Every structure is written in C-alpha cells, then in structure tokens.
C-alpha cells in the first residue's frame, strides 16, 4: 500500500479506504489509486490475511463422509446441501465441501479448512475427524450421528422409524431380508445372518438394523435367520447386483434407502407385493412415482436445521418422520 500511495500521490489511508471503504474516497481519487495499483501489479489486500485478522472467513464447512461426487450424484445428499445453502444465502456465507475418504489426510483437511463452523455428515463413532472438529473450537453440528460431547446433533429416531416401516412390510412375511448401508469405515460388502446391530460403527446403520430387528421379533420371526446384505456404498448399481444374492424364497426386502430399494424393484421379476414386498427410506420423488412404501423425512429441512444451529439462529421444530404406505407392501 505505501508503494501504491507514493505512485498515486495520496496517503496510505486513502489507499486503504479505496479497497475497504470506497464510499469515503472521491471517484477521481479512487480511479487514480486503482490505476497506480494496476501499474505496480498490486491486486489489493489479501483476502485470506484480512479474514485471519478479523477471525472469520465467511464460509461454512460441510465435512462430507463420502467422495466429493456423492454430493452431486445422490439426491438426498443434494437436498441436504440445499438446506444448508439456504441458510448460507440468508447470512451471506459461502459453502465449503470437505470430502472425507478414510485416508490419513482427512484430519489435516479438517484442521486446515478456512471456515467459521462445521456441519458433519453422518460418520462412524471413532472417526478421528470428529476430534479435529471439536478441537477447532468452532461451532459444529453432526447430522445423523454419532453424538459427540460439545457438538450439536440433528437426526430422527432411526430405530423407531425402522421398526414402524418394518411392521408394515412384514405383514404376512415369512422370509424377510435387509439391504443395509455399510457397517463401518472398511465398507466391506457381504451377506450376514442376523448380525448384532451393535457391531455397526455407523450410528444410522446401527439404529436402523436395531429397528428392523425389533420388527422381525414382533412379527414372531427369528432375527438370527434374517439375511442382511451389506453394501459398500449407498449405490443403486451395487444394490441391483446385490439384490440377486438374496436367498431364494425371500418375500420381503427392508432397504435402508429409496435408491437401493428401487434397484431391488428393477432387479426382480417376481410380482410385487404378492411375492416380494419392498420398502425404502426418505420418500424421494422417484419413490413416490414407483409407489414405494417408505419412511418420509426431509433431508433439506435437516440440512437447514444443522446450518441454523451452527450460525446461531433459532433451529425450528425437531426433525420428523412418517411411514408412507404405497403399492410395494401387502
């Protein structure tokens, strides 16, 4: 700034006002300062340094426990981010996506994020990024879980919702199966018989498995006999392939997402729901169009609530859920 001031024949304060308080500088003087700056190759005050001085960046960070493309490929992730973006728009904030892949660089990526607060997409109980978020001392909220001391939490009662939709799906069922999200960060796919839900490190997977087990037991069936097909990711293509691994005679599929439930419907040649009942989760537009019985929740509302808690706004009502019965259950 002193170099620009000398070249323009003005004070350093005038140069500062030109960039930071232009309303206090006469238009002709401002043009003279900017022309001098251009000749000297000075681009203006460094925004990062200015933000450090102010102690804020004007950005809200979303720690996304998936590959970056998931934010744009999955309709519910997109809805969740849209809710956050609404609040960012209201407050003039930017939105920074911080992808977490399970690698050693995850913690550093969170520590180095130039953001004023965090929303953490659901992750595992022992994810080290949670400690990094807590250590940052910035306001932060976890969506879906786990519950972490010092951080906010936004979620629905996944166990109760799973038990409720399971009760609908299991009417007349004798050989149910579950299509599950990953159990832990290893994301190993496979088929398990009646696994202990407590073995799942992802709280959402754990709670939904527990609710399905509640429904199976209430229906007079043995959870130990129920095959649980575990996916590596919430991916319809993987689910369509996995659907072919259900044991012969499976008459009900409890799926943890609408996308993977619709993949089961595409893969089967059996009459639905007479020979195969299917349920999903989220109540997406595609689920409604397909007549899928599902659990209705609004990820956009939950994203909005997460962001409001981070910026200090009144968060509004608690997230709600409801079972929506349609044509894919008996």
Secondary structure, 3 states (H helix, E strand, C coil): CHHHHHHHCCCHHHHHHHHHCHHHCCHHHHHHHHHHHHHHCCCCCCHHHHHHHHCCCCEEEEEECCCCCHHHHCHHHHHHHHHHHHHHHHHCCEEEEEECCCCCCHHHHHHCCCCCEEEECCCECCCHHHHHHHHCCCEEEEECCCCCCCCEEECCCHHHHHHHHHHHHCCCCCCEEEEECCCCCCCCCEEEECCCHHHCCEHHHHHHHHHHHHHHHHCCCCHHHCEEEECCCCCHHHHHHHHHHCCCCCCEEEECCHHHHHHHHHHCCCCCCCCCEEECCECCHHHHHHCCEEEECCHHHHHHHHHHHHHCCCCCCCCCCEEECCCCCC
